[in-house]
């Protein structure tokens, strides 16, 4: 036995294995491609509606609504004013429409990630077996190169918005799942014992005690999900997702330094706005939770 050379499959065996797997996946896409496209059609309509709403509405109205939402979440006029100034600069430099498309994309992806991720995190917190099953899947989702996500979704859905949303959600959903699980598990045992002493059911403990106390941690997960969604914008542009990522990709292909830097800074501006707003909202929730203890 050769102890120096690692025992490997022969090239013929490896080729046969790849052909078998690729053939099976192509058959899957042929059979289930249309039903899956119909399943995700409402998601495409939601994204298209939000994009058109942000782009077709008067820019001053959109800016006012965004500023009001940022102030209501953060209760900080500094954050609201800084956000308005950043968006004015972005618009003045001719990137308003791409910025609105990116905001719409991030909003929809974050919504999907939160709707799917929080229930999964709750189930993980309630069941050690579920936690043991889902944790390796989350590890794989966070360590798998982001470009790999594009291969199966493009084979099933082709190019466009839906495969971009799915790829972004897969990449961005682990933080909200992990931190929902962590937040619920770290609720103080004496608080749960007091709730049980008052005769609370399992659902009542979750709804009235665990989720309110875990909300600041869950919001930290939402914050990270937003940041990871923005990080995936440029990658998603490779499969036809319009927004600030496409000019960055064009700048890379054509070596346009200024275009790449400007659109990259616009992405950074959106990230800072969303990060500061969600962090301020999370701090407000933390103070409210501490006051209620």
Order of alpha helices (4+ residues) and beta strands (2+ residues): alpha-alpha-alpha-alpha-alpha-alpha-alpha-alpha-alpha-alpha-alpha-alpha-alpha-alpha-alpha
